[in-house]
Amino acid sequence: MFADYHVHTYYSDDSETPMEKQVERAISLGLREICFTDHVDYGIKRD
């Protein structure tokens, strides 16, 4: 199985990619599963 269990989106401070784009990329790579692992680092990224 081809999977990625550590994907960040715009909601993490270290990514600017919308969730939808991450899903589209995963599909284009043939991933069968992904897991979003967003996190919040308070004080770094502005809302």
C-alpha positions in Angstrom: 0.0 0.0 0.0 1.2 3.4 -0.9 0.3 5.9 1.8 1.5 9.1 3.6 0.5 9.5 7.2 2.2 12.9 7.8 0.6 15.6 5.6 0.3 19.2 6.6 -2.1 21.8 5.2 -2.6 25.6 5.4 -3.8 25.1 9.0 -0.2 24.2 10.1 2.4 26.9 10.4 4.8 25.0 8.1 2.5 24.7 5.1 0.5 27.0 2.8 -1.3 24.3 0.9 -5.1 24.0 1.1 -6.4 20.6 2.1 -8.1 20.1 -1.3 -4.8 20.5 -3.1 -3.1 18.0 -0.8 -5.9 15.5 -1.7 -5.5 16.2 -5.4 -1.8 15.7 -5.1 -2.2 12.4 -3.3 -4.6 11.1 -6.0 -2.1 12.2 -8.7 0.7 10.3 -6.9 -1.5 7.2 -6.6 -1.7 7.3 -2.8 -4.3 5.0 -1.3 -4.4 6.7 2.1 -3.3 10.0 3.6 -3.5 11.4 7.2 -3.6 15.1 7.9 -1.3 15.9 10.8 -1.8 19.6 11.2 -0.6 21.4 14.3 -0.7 24.8 15.8 2.4 26.7 16.9 0.9 29.7 18.6 2.3 33.1 17.8 4.0 32.2 14.5 1.3 32.3 11.8 -1.3 35.0 11.6 -5.0 34.2 11.2 
